[in-house]
Each structure stands twice: as C-alpha cells, then as structure tokens.
Amino acid sequence: MQCIQLHGLVQAGTGLSGAAPLHDILPCGPINALISTISRPVTPDELTPQEIADLAMRHNAILMAYCDKTTVIPMALGCVFSRKAAVVSELTMHLDRHVQNLDALHGIQEYTVQLKIIGAPKTGHVTAGSGRAFLQMQRARRTARDNLHQDQRVFAQKVLDQLHTPTVQIEASASPKPDQLFNCALLLNKTDVVHLQQIARDLHAPAAALGLDLMITGPWPPYSSAALKAPTHRAVCDGV
C-alpha cells in the first residue's frame, strides 16, 4: 500500500519548491508539511545500504530546497504514515510545539564542523652520523610525537572555545570517527555566519601545521533539532 513520508515543516503560506525531488505540501493550520508518497511502509532491515542512502539523499534534497528561503524543521528519516489524515493528526497533537520551534529557528542555520587528523607534519630527512646520534633522533621523534598529540588536543579545545562565541547551540556527534578529534553541529544566526567563516580562515594554517584538517560545511537543514522520530511499523499500519 502507498504511504506518506513526512520530510519537514515550514510556515503556512510557503510555496512548493520546484527545485526539489517530487513532493507535495500538506497544509496543517499555521504550518505546512513537506510530504511525498512511497510505495509501501519499510523498516531499515528491509532495505539495502544503497536504498537507505538513496532515501536519505532524496529526503535531504527536499529539505535543502527550502533552507535558503525559509525556516524548515526536518523530520527524522523514516517518518512514514498510512495516509495524509494520519500526518495531520500527528502534527495537530503537538501543533503549539511545532509553531514554537519554527519561531525559535527563524533566521538560524546549521553548519557542521569537523577536526580530522590527516597525519604528522612533514619534516626534512636527517641522517644520523653515529649510533648515539641515531638513538637521540629516535628519542626526539618519540617526544615530538607525544607533544604533537597533546598540541592537537589543545588546539581542538581552542577551536571549540572559539565556536561557542557565535553559536546558539553546539551538539557533538555521539560517535565521531577514529580520525576525528571532534565532529559537531552548530546552530547560529545567519548574521553570524561571517564570524564562522573568519574562524575557518584564521585557524586553517595552524591546523595544517599540526597535521589537522578543519572542515566547515553548510548551511544544512537543522537536523540537530529533528522533531519526530520514526513511528513503529504498527503505528504506520494503524494510521496513528
């Protein structure tokens, strides 16, 4: 049976974006729901990794089409309902909260900031003139390596301290990758984006000198504020 996927929420009166994959707008009082039709209810266990990736990319593309022109609240990937009436019913139960979230996120954008370890800084080749000199070089390298790890972590804290100034909210990833010192999502006012860009310019060279790569990407839909979790399979079938 065909089902309705809920992608996000925008303010009432927002027009349909032609730049996004096929979708529709479902009015719900003071808000509009961004929805699309899928062929059947699915759970992650039923999908291949590629199918999940395709769904996520389509979900993101629909949300991104609205980011530049209006405030959008993303729903969690997998928010699926049996029919449009079920979507309206679910949203109506928490309508005041959704309206408040839209108001709170007005003029707010999300960026991601990652600090990755890309390797030790390159040093020139030095030839030891004796066995004693070789051992001294090895000790110096171990000390430099230990100092580098400490310096990298001090630098990471420095970056985080600077990011706190322009941001409304910082949310760290629950499971950063092994080569990441941190990976976080920032919510900040559009007027403060220039501050974030200046931080990136000022810290790019010091990061590279420590064998680090500072990456700032965005703006993204504010996924860190995603409001609805995926309903259970039973809820989908019951139209709750």
N, C-alpha and C positions, 0 to 999 in steps of 0.2 A: 504494500500500500504506500501511496505517496505521503510524505511527511513535510513539515515546515521546519527549516533550520533558522534559528534566531541568531543573527550576527552581531547586532549592536543597536544602540538607541541614539536618536538625535532629537532635537527640539521639533515640536509641531511646526508645520509650515516649511520645513526643509524639503526642497525638491529632489526628485530622483536624479542621481548622477549617471550620466551616460558613459562615464569613463570606467565604470566597474564591470565585472562579470555580471551576467544576467541575474537580476534580483528585483525585489519589489519593496514598496513602502507600505506598512500597515499602520494606519492612524490609531492612536490609543489615548484620547484626551489630549493632554498637554505635551505628549511625546509621540514620536514616530518610531516604529520598529523597522529595522532593516532585515528583511527575510528573503529566503529563497526556498525552492522546492527540491527535495531529494527523493529518490525513488523508493526508499524503504528505511525504516529505523535500523541503525547499525550500532555495534559496540566495537571498541578498539580491537578486541580479539578476532573480529571477523574481517579485519582489513589488513592488507599488506603494508609494510612501511612506506612504499611508494604511494599507495592510496591515501594513507594518513597525511603524507607530505602534500599531496595534491589538494586535499580538503583544506589543510592549513593555509596553503598559498592562496586559494580562492577566497577563504574567509578573510585573510589579511588584505587582499586586493580590494574587496568590497569596503572594508573599513578605511583603508588608505585613501580611497576616492573621496571621502568626506573630511579627512583630517585638516586639509588646508583651508577649507571654507567654513567649517563649523565645529562645534564641540561634539564629540562622539564617545559614547561609552561602549567598550567592547564587551560582548558576552563571551563566556568561556567556549572554546571549540567543543562541539558536541551538544550544544543546547538545541534539542530537537523535540518537536511537539507533533501531535497527531493531526491537528488542524489549526486554522487561524484563530478560531474561538478560544482554543486552549492557550495560545500565546497571549491573547488579550486578557484572559482570566488570570494567568500567572502574573502579568505585569501590573494589572489593576490591584492585586493584593498588596503590592509594595510601591504603589504609584508615587506616594509622597517621597519615599527614599530615592527613587529614580530621578525625580524632578530636582531634589536637593543635590544629588550627585552631578547632574548636568550643570546646575548653577555653580557648584564648587569647582568644576573643571573648566569653567568658561575662561578662555584665554590661556589655558595650561597645555603644554606639550610634553611628551615623554621622549627622553633620549636614553640610550644605553652607553655605558662607559665600561670598557674592559682594559685591564692592565695585564699584558701577557709577557711571559718570559720567552725571549727568542734566542737566547744563548749568551755566553760570556762575551764581553767586548774583546775585539781582536787586539792582540799585542804583537809587536815585532819579534822575529825569531832571534834568540840569543844563544850562542854556542858557549858551553862551559869549557874553561881552559884546563880544569883538573877535576878529579873525583870529588874533592872537597867543595869546589865551586858548583858542581852538579847537584850535590846534596843541599847546598844552600839555596840553589834555584828552586829545587823541589819544595823545600820548606816555605820559601817565599810565595810560591804558587798556591800552596795549601792555605796559607794565611790570607792571601788575596782573595781566594775563593770563598773562605769563611766570611771575610769582610764584605765581599760583594753581596752575599745572601742577606747579611744584616742591612747593608745600604739599600738593597732593593725593597726590603720591608719598611724601612724608614721612609723611603720615597713614596711607597704605596700609601702610607698613613698621611703623608704630606698632601698627596693628591686628594684623598678623601676629605681632609680638613678643608681644602680649598673648595671642593664641590659643595660642602654644606652651606656656603655663603649664598649662592644664588638660587638654591633649590627649595621647593615646597616640601618634597618628600624624597628620601633615598631608600630604595629597597634592594638589599643584596640578594643575589642568587643563592638558593638553598644548597646547590651543588655545583660550585664552579669547577671547571676542568683542571686537571693536574698542572697544566702550564699557565694557569691564570692566578695572579695574586688576588684579584677580585673581579667580579662581574656584577654590575648593579644597574638598576633602572632609576632614572631621575624624572621627577615631575617638576617643571619650572614654568614660570610665566614667559610668554613669548618675548616680552621686553627684556628678559634676562638671558636670552639665547646668545646675544653678542658677548656677554660675560663668559659663558661656557666656551665659546669659540676662542676667546682670548686665553683662557686657561689651557686649551689644547695647544695653541701656538707657543705659549711660554714654556710648557713642560715637555714638548716633543723632543727637543735636543737633549735635555737632561735624562729623559727616559732612555733614549737610544744609547747614551753614554754608559748606562748601567745594564745594557743588554735587554731592555724592555721595549714593548710597543704599546703606546697609549692610543686606544681606538675609541672614538666617539661617533655614534651613528644616530640618525633620527632626522626629523621627528617621526615618531611612531604613534599608532593608536595607544592610549594609556592602558596597556594590558595589565599593569600592576594594580589597576583598580577594577579589573573584570568583576562584574557584579553577580552573575548567575553561574552556578556550577551545572555540569551536565546532569540532566534528570536520569533516573533509573530507567531501564528498559520497560518496567511495568508502568511507570508514570507516562512514558511515551504512548504505550498502547492504550492506557486508560484515558488519555487526553487530559491528564491533570495539569 
